[in-house]
Amino acid sequence: EPPAEFVYDPAEKLVPSELLPGKLSYDADVASGKNDAVAAGQNAQGDSLWYAWLEFAPGKGDTVWVGRREAGAWSARVQVTDTQGSYAAPTLTFDAVGQLWLSYEAEHDDQWDVFAVALGKDGEPAGPAERVSPGQGADIRHAVAADPKGGLWFVWQHDRDGQFDIVARRFTGQAWEEPQAVSTNPAGDWHPQAAVDSQGNLFVAWDGFDGESYNVYARSLRGKSWSPVWIVADQPSFEGRADLAIDGQ
């Protein structure tokens, strides 16, 4: 007998969508938000919806792109990286004054690092990209959280002697502070996420292995003091891919 026809359940809601520019675009991010800095003349990103993505060219590698959409059309598209190569995780973040930042990971000098750059009014880089992750070893899977009091927090997983630990680093808005170790688990930690509350306290969550199972851990930084590591979930089954959000309180 012929197989029974497969029928989808009726959709509760249809969401219109369209492809990003470029046939081989992938690994995209999006950011939006009211830009209060416009009135102060600090920049002019406004209320636009911004996208970042990678575009792959066979045999050559990736480039990082940023685009702005307004009224259903592209009002700007900028190729941020001059050369094609190995890139990952383009991430867009508005800081407390409405400045838009692009961060991404790139392979250079035979290792991966995290980079960040402020973007101008049409998405063009405001200067050379800053290397966020100093030192030797692969630095990947980064996340960014804006501090409501100013500046940005970056977290990522750092390869130390063959296993990953979680690292955090703050950009004050004028200068980079020294990186801080968040986890020291000898069995490895991955996939960090970060959030900052209204008082400027940093919260970080990540996956870790305890020798028997994969668990979720978290920690906070209040002022200059890190809390003990919290065990969020440590059942025998796999637990991971945590995320964080700050509510209105």
C-alpha positions in Angstrom: 0.0 0.0 0.0 1.2 3.6 -0.6 2.3 5.4 2.5 -0.3 7.5 4.2 -0.2 11.2 3.3 1.5 13.3 5.9 -0.5 16.4 6.9 0.7 19.2 9.1 -1.6 20.6 11.8 -2.9 24.0 10.9 -0.5 26.7 12.0 -1.7 28.9 14.9 0.2 31.9 13.4 2.1 32.5 10.2 5.2 34.7 10.5 6.3 36.3 7.2 10.1 35.8 6.5 12.6 36.3 3.8 16.2 35.2 3.1 19.2 37.3 4.0 21.2 38.7 1.1 23.7 36.2 -0.4 23.0 32.6 -1.4 25.3 31.2 1.3 24.5 33.5 4.3 24.2 31.9 7.7 24.9 32.3 11.5 22.8 35.5 11.8 22.0 37.7 14.7 19.5 40.6 15.1 19.3 43.6 17.4 16.8 46.5 17.9 16.1 49.2 20.4 15.4 52.8 20.9 18.6 54.8 20.6 18.5 57.6 23.1 22.0 58.7 22.1 20.7 60.2 18.8 19.3 63.3 20.4 22.6 63.9 22.1 24.4 63.7 18.7 26.5 60.7 19.8 25.4 58.5 16.8 22.5 58.0 14.6 21.4 54.3 14.6 17.8 55.3 15.6 15.1 52.6 16.0 16.2 50.5 13.1 16.3 46.7 13.0 19.9 45.5 12.6 21.2 42.2 11.3 24.7 40.6 11.3 25.6 37.4 9.4 28.3 35.4 7.8 28.5 34.9 4.0 30.5 32.0 2.7 32.4 31.8 -0.5 33.4 28.3 -1.6 37.2 27.9 -1.5 37.7 31.3 0.1 36.0 31.4 3.4 33.6 33.7 5.2 33.0 37.5 5.4 31.1 39.3 8.2 28.2 41.5 7.1 26.0 44.0 8.9 22.7 45.4 7.5 19.9 47.7 8.6 16.3 47.3 7.6 13.7 50.1 7.7 10.1 50.1 6.5 10.6 46.6 5.1 13.7 47.3 3.0 17.4 47.3 3.4 18.7 50.9 4.0 22.3 49.8 4.6 24.5 46.7 4.0 28.2 46.7 4.9 30.9 44.1 4.6 32.7 44.5 7.9 35.7 42.3 7.4 38.1 43.2 4.6 39.4 39.7 4.0 37.7 36.3 3.7 38.6 33.7 6.3 37.3 31.7 9.3 34.7 33.6 11.3 31.9 32.7 13.7 29.1 34.0 15.9 28.6 37.6 14.7 26.7 39.3 17.6 25.0 42.7 17.8 24.6 44.6 21.1 23.4 48.1 21.9 25.1 49.6 25.0 23.4 51.9 27.5 24.0 55.1 25.4 22.6 53.4 22.3 25.9 52.7 20.6 25.7 49.6 18.4 28.6 47.0 18.8 29.5 44.1 16.7 31.4 41.2 18.2 32.5 38.0 16.5 35.1 35.2 16.6 37.9 34.9 14.1 40.8 32.6 13.4 44.2 34.3 13.2 47.7 33.2 13.9 46.5 29.6 14.1 44.1 30.3 17.0 40.5 31.6 17.5 39.9 34.9 19.4 36.9 37.2 20.1 36.9 40.6 18.5 34.6 43.7 19.0 34.1 47.0 17.1 31.7 49.9 17.4 29.6 50.6 14.4 28.8 53.9 12.8 25.4 55.2 11.6 25.3 53.0 8.5 27.0 50.0 10.0 30.5 50.8 9.0 33.2 50.0 11.6 34.2 53.1 13.7 37.8 51.8 13.8 39.8 48.7 13.9 38.3 45.7 15.7 39.6 45.2 19.3 40.8 41.8 20.3 38.7 41.0 23.4 40.5 37.7 24.3 44.2 38.1 25.0 46.6 35.2 25.6 47.2 31.9 24.0 44.6 29.2 23.3 41.3 29.1 21.5 38.6 31.6 22.7 35.2 30.8 21.3 31.4 30.7 22.0 31.2 34.3 23.3 28.2 36.2 24.6 27.7 39.9 25.4 25.6 41.7 28.0 25.2 45.5 28.1 25.5 47.1 31.6 22.7 49.6 32.2 25.2 51.8 34.0 27.6 51.8 31.0 29.9 49.5 29.2 29.7 45.9 28.1 30.5 42.5 29.6 31.9 39.8 27.3 32.0 36.1 28.4 33.5 33.2 26.4 35.1 29.8 26.8 38.8 29.7 26.9 41.0 26.7 26.0 43.4 26.1 28.9 45.8 23.1 28.5 43.2 21.1 26.5 40.0 21.9 28.4 37.7 24.9 28.5 37.0 27.4 31.3 34.7 30.4 31.3 36.2 33.9 31.2 34.6 37.3 31.6 35.9 40.7 30.6 34.4 44.2 30.9 34.7 47.2 28.6 33.9 50.3 30.6 33.1 52.4 27.6 36.6 53.9 27.6 38.9 51.1 28.5 39.2 47.3 28.8 39.6 45.7 32.2 41.6 42.6 32.8 39.9 39.3 32.0 38.5 37.4 35.1 38.2 33.6 35.5 34.6 32.6 36.1 34.9 28.8 36.3 37.8 26.5 37.3 36.2 23.1 36.7 39.0 20.7 35.7 36.6 18.6 33.7 35.6 21.5 31.3 33.0 24.2 30.9 31.1 25.5 27.8 28.4 27.7 26.3 28.4 30.7 28.7 25.6 33.2 28.8 25.6 36.6 30.6 23.1 39.1 31.9 23.5 42.4 33.9 20.8 43.7 36.2 19.8 47.4 36.8 22.4 47.7 39.6 25.3 46.6 37.3 25.6 43.1 38.8 26.8 40.5 36.4 25.3 37.0 36.2 26.9 34.2 34.2 25.5 30.7 33.5 27.3 27.8 31.6 27.5 24.1 31.0 30.0 21.9 32.9 31.0 18.3 33.3 31.5 16.9 36.8 33.0 13.6 35.7 29.7 11.8 35.5 27.1 14.1 33.9 26.7 17.4 32.1 25.2 20.1 34.4 24.3 23.8 34.5 26.2 26.2 36.8 25.9 29.9 37.5 27.8 32.7 39.3 27.3 36.4 40.0 29.7 39.3 40.3 28.6 42.2 42.6 31.1 45.0 42.7 34.5 43.2 42.9 33.2 40.0 44.6 32.3 36.8 42.9 29.7 34.6 44.5 30.3 30.9 45.0 29.4 28.8 42.0 25.7 27.8 42.1 24.7 24.3 40.9 21.5 25.0 38.9 20.9 21.5 37.6 22.9 18.3 38.2 20.6 15.4 37.5 22.2 12.3 35.8 20.7 13.2 32.4 22.2 15.9 30.1 21.5 19.4 31.2 22.9 22.4 29.4 22.5 25.3 26.9 21.4 27.7 29.7 20.2 31.2 29.1 19.6 34.2 31.3 17.2 37.2 31.4 16.7 40.0 33.9 13.1 40.9 34.7 11.7 44.3 35.7 12.5 43.8 39.3 
